[in-house]
Amino acid sequence: MTMRIQRAALTLAAVALLGMPLVAQADNKHVSEAVEHAKEAAAHGKQGHADALVKHAEGALKHAEAAGVKNPHLDEGIKHLKEAIEHGKAGHADVATQHAEGAVTHLSEVK
């Protein structure tokens, strides 16, 4: 019985130790995807394509919110993405582009 408990404890410890890096990698994957979408949003905005900017900013926002990381840069990136979406929907590609670029800057700093 004691052997069984020890084995279970070791298994749980191994899962906990191995599981943490997997969660961190998943979070980083979301942040990476958010950065890529934000870059695409900014690129489309520079071309005056507000509708495409909104599409990519929304994708970036979904990934940023799914990252689950506590980081002030992530919070600022999310704020910029929301502003980019709002201005993009209003057809203000120039202002939306500035916010998309701000999102790229902040999201790139998330560790």
N, C-alpha and C positions, 0 to 999 in steps of 0.2 A: 504494500500500500504506500509506504513512504517513497519507494522507488518511482511509483506511478505519479505521485505528487511532484517529485523533483523533476521528472521528465516533462510534466505538463508546465511547470514553472520555467524550465529551460526553453521549451517550445514557445511559450508566450513572450519570453524575453527576446528570443531570436526574431520573432515576428515583429515585435515592437521596434527593435533596432534596425531591421531590414526595411520595415514599412515606412519609417520616417524619411529616408532619402527618396523613396518612391513618391511620397506626397510632395516633397520639395521639388522634385523634378517635374511633377505634373503642374505645380504652381508656376514654375519657371516657363514651362511650355505655354501656359496661358499668357503670361507676360510677353513672351517672345511673339506669340501670335498677335497680341494687342499692338505691339510696336510695329509689326509688319503691316497690319491693317491701317494703323494711324499714318504710316508713311505713304501708303497708297492713297489714303484720303487727302493728305496734303498735296500729293502729286496731281491728283485730279482737280483739286481746288485751284492750283496754280494755272491749270488749263481752263479754268472757268466752269468746270463741270460740277455744279453744286449737287446735283442728284447722285452722281457717283461718289462724291465726297461723303454724303450722308450714308450711303450704303456701307462704305468701308468704315466710317466712324462708328456706325451701329455695330458692325462686326467687332471692332476694336473694343467697344464698350462691353459687349457680352463677355469677351475673353478677360478683360481687366476685372470685371466684377466676379468672374469665376475663379480668379487667381487665389483668393482667400489669404492674401498676405497682408499683414499689418505694416504699412509703410506710408509715410506722408507723401512720398512721390507718387505712389499709386493713387492716393486720394486726389492729389492735384491733377494727375493725368485723367482721372475719371471726370473731374469737373470740366476740364478743357474739352473732353470728348462730348460731354453733354451740351456745352456751348457751341461746339462745332456743328453738332446735329441741329440744334435750334436755329443757328444762323444759316446753315445750309438749306434747311427746309424753307426758310424765308427768302432764299435766292441770293443771299449775301456771301458769295463764294470767297471774296477777299477776306472778310472777317472770319469766316469759318476756317479758312486755310490757316490763319494765324493761330487759331485755337487748336487745330490739328497738329501744327508744328509744336505748339506748347505741350500737347499730349505726348508727342514723340520724345521731347526733351525730358519730361518727367518720367515717363514709363521706362526710358532707357536707363534711368538711375535706380530702378527697383532691383534689389539684390535678392 
